[in-house]
Amino acid sequence: MATTPEVALQLRSTVTHEGVLEVTLVEVAVPIPSENEVLVRVEASPINPSDLGLLLAGADTASAVKVTGGPFPVLRAPLEASALRALAGRVGQSMPVGNEGAGTVLAAGASPGAQALLGRSVSMAGGAMYSQFRSVDAAQCLVLPEGTPARRGASSFVNPLTALGMVETMRLEGHQALVHTAAASNLGQMLVKLCREESVPLVNIVRKPEQKNLLLSLGAQYVCDSSEATFMSDLIAALEQTSATLAFDATGGGTLASQILTAMEAAANAAGAAYSRYGSTTYKQVYIYGGLDRGPTMLTRSFGFSWGVGGWLLTPFLQKVGPEATAALRERVAKGLDTTFASAYAGEISLFDLLEPEVIRAVARQATGEKYLLVPHTL
């Protein structure tokens, strides 16, 4: 095994008492793995939307500046007072970032499970992945297929398991089809391929014609463009054909959740349900799982009384289905890393790059086709 240094770099995010976000690098001791842990040289880690909430804390990246003078530069960006109130629980705390990553196991604890991973390429989840080295429990690791580079396995947790979790949630809650917004994302493309494999009807909502064309090229059957004048009629028609009554919304704010519920109600009424002044008895559910629109979620009550709007996160879902089901889902991901669950990146960046204002602004855009991969050992 290659020798490891005593200290290494880790990215940290801090919200100060003055209402400023500070992103910087710190030197941390390289951990020694305990009984059932492994030490992984982190070679790739994606920058997911779910990472940006902790990394950027809603700061105004347009006003971000780099401050030099210490051992490492500091990226500073102001926070609005309203955002600071919501962040009271983390003010003054230097927090590590990064939900998932992949790399090579360099050292292992004494347990057989840990020892079995020595020298293997693994993907892992558990936080603090924007680090050069990470010690995690062996059970948190997914062994990558032989010859799979870390870059290809880095995104094997958040997006693939979210796509699988959406389909499983649909089944657990008794729905028969799905609606997905911001559907041209990496996650959305995975969901299109997964639903085709599973024969699950999927209604995709996008915001641009080129996004619609992208999903159609992947074999999507129903794609509705919210920028088109016919969006609502197109959506209602797709819902009539699929009977989709469950939606996962990545935008969060604005009126889209309300439009989806309204279209579901119209589709239910078109199916011949008896008239009731309380609306149809068909239950309609929208789960908000992202925050591309940071504004308020606005509902116009035109969809009866049989409906729900709530939040959905991957970790609580995995806790609900249990470790055995989670392990089975992860094995399925491993088999589909080059197909169903393949990820694409706009570019690779280093830990130091994340301290550059222009880079952090590009990362914060969360635009389709502009997902970045962090390579922690690149200088």
GIJO-V215103 format. One record per run of one state. SS is the DSSP state (a for helix, b for strand, c for the rest). FROM is the first residue (numbers start at 1). LEN is the number of residues. If there is no record, write none. Layout:
# GIJO-V215103
SS_FROM_LEN ; SS_FROM_LEN
This chain:
# GIJO-V215103
c_1_6 ; b_7_9 ; c_16_4 ; b_20_10 ; c_30_7 ; b_37_10 ; c_47_2 ; a_49_8 ; c_57_4 ; a_61_3 ; c_64_1 ; b_65_3 ; c_68_6 ; b_74_5 ; c_79_2 ; a_81_6 ; c_87_1 ; a_88_3 ; b_91_1 ; c_92_3 ; b_95_2 ; c_97_3 ; b_100_9 ; c_109_3 ; a_112_4 ; c_116_5 ; b_121_5 ; c_126_5 ; b_131_1 ; c_132_1 ; b_133_5 ; a_138_3 ; b_141_3 ; c_144_6 ; a_150_4 ; c_154_4 ; a_158_15 ; c_173_4 ; b_177_5 ; c_182_4 ; a_186_13 ; c_199_2 ; b_201_6 ; c_207_2 ; a_209_9 ; c_218_4 ; b_222_4 ; c_226_5 ; a_231_12 ; c_243_3 ; b_246_4 ; c_250_2 ; b_252_3 ; c_255_1 ; a_256_15 ; c_271_13 ; b_284_5 ; c_289_4 ; b_293_5 ; c_298_9 ; b_307_5 ; c_312_2 ; a_314_8 ; c_322_1 ; a_323_13 ; c_336_11 ; b_347_3 ; c_350_3 ; a_353_3 ; c_356_1 ; a_357_8 ; c_365_7 ; b_372_3 ; c_375_5
